Amino acid sequence: MTAGARYYYGWNIVAAATFLTLLTVGMRMGIGPFFLPMTEDLGFSRNQLSTIVAVGMLFYGLAMPVAGWLAGARGTRVTLTVGTAIVLLATAWTLVARDPITFFLAYGVLLSVGLAFTSPVALTPVLSRWFTRQRGMAMFFLSTGSMAGIAIMTPAFGFAIKAWGWQSTLLGFAVLFALVTLPLAWMVIRDEAPEHTDLLPSQIPAPGAAPATPAAAAAKPSMTVAQALRTGPFWMIALGLFACGYSMNLLGTHGVPMLMDHGFDATTSSLGIGLIGLVAIFSTLVLGRLSDILPRRYILATIYFVRGLGFLALMVVGTHWELYGAAALGGIVWAGSIALSSAILADVYGVRLVGVLYGWAYLGHQIGAMLSSWLGGWGFDTYATHWIAFGGSTALLFGAAVLSLRLPGRALPPRATPQPA
């Protein structure tokens, strides 16, 4: 069914991808409820488990280029199936692992690889193929799934662990994950998109018509991954995602302790950080709509700039209402950078390369996440201040905003050219 019909099937794929992202990101980022029960049951120190989790984040990023390549070479269904099998195997191994090395290999490495194969990186290529006119909105739904995963799965894990223990909770999640992922992959996901995707009839070019814009004419279908990795736009996107990963993980790991050190109680600090994710769920829908109307690079630059202001605001707030105001401001622009980055990569390099390029760019996101986890603790332990890590985040985000303004514009959907009578 084409976009000109009443309903476009591509939105079924968006819904499936969003739900899968909720589960995947919810598991990868919802480690908090598992942390203390794991240390108490396994006899690990907090430092040991923190190291396992941090290195696991790196493997999560390292596996993403492979996931993006596999999705492009063998299809989304195969990639999701392989990822689900790895998640099941990793979970079974984790449940019997009792020493740090074995637990690291099972939970830190193998589970991270499995989740990477079912992450948004594996779903970005299929959405890019199915959407042209509304590609930004489709990608933003993945970000909504990510935010919902953090907001929903974290308390769900906390309740389940309290009732049944961390091992039963992890096993139950793996079974549920397989029961949801495999049917969606084989019954809903379709790699083959209609010829003209979601373009309106008036936007479908006439046969033999020239590309409608210089950007479209400049597209290079024969470009290889190696050639794309040597181009400026890719590195601008990758450096921006580095700043994104640094800031997101810094806030997730050290945001509550920072606010408590500045005089807020634990409940108020948690509510302030949680408000960011809550606002982000709704703001992504608005930003997604805007990204299909306005130049994407300008929206991406605005997101990075406002997020940098938000980090500064969180460092200087002194009252509850100032905290909640700063959190709401940050939440408006919290989830848009990843969706826009993937959409811009598809615009610039085409849907054939977007999966593997997004995977490589997202590796920068995970390296930034690792760095901020370490720097946040080291900076405070060494200099008794959070300004090193949080100030660094502001500087990185402002730099990412400047780089985003230098990105090329996207090719607008072509409009039909009137034919001579």
Secondary structure by P-SEA (a helix, b strand, c coil): ccccccccaaaaaaaaaaaaaaaaaaaaaccccaaaaaaaaacccaaaaaaaaaaaaaaaaaaaaaaaaaaaaccaaaaaaaaaaaaaaaaaaaaacccaaaaaaacccaaaaaaaaaccccaaaaaaaacccaaaaaaaaaaaaaaaaaacaaaaaaaaaacccaaaaaaaaaaaaaacccccccccccccccccccccccccccccccccccccccccccccaaaaaacaaaaaaaaaaaaaaaaaaaaaccaaaaaaaacccaaaaaaaaaaaaaaaaaaaaaaaaaaacccaaaaaaaaaaaaaaaaaaaaccccaaaaaaaaaaaaaccccaaaaaaaaaaaacccccaaaaaaaaaaaaaaaaaaaaaaaaaaaaacccaaaaaaaaaaaaaaaaaaaaaccccccccccccccc
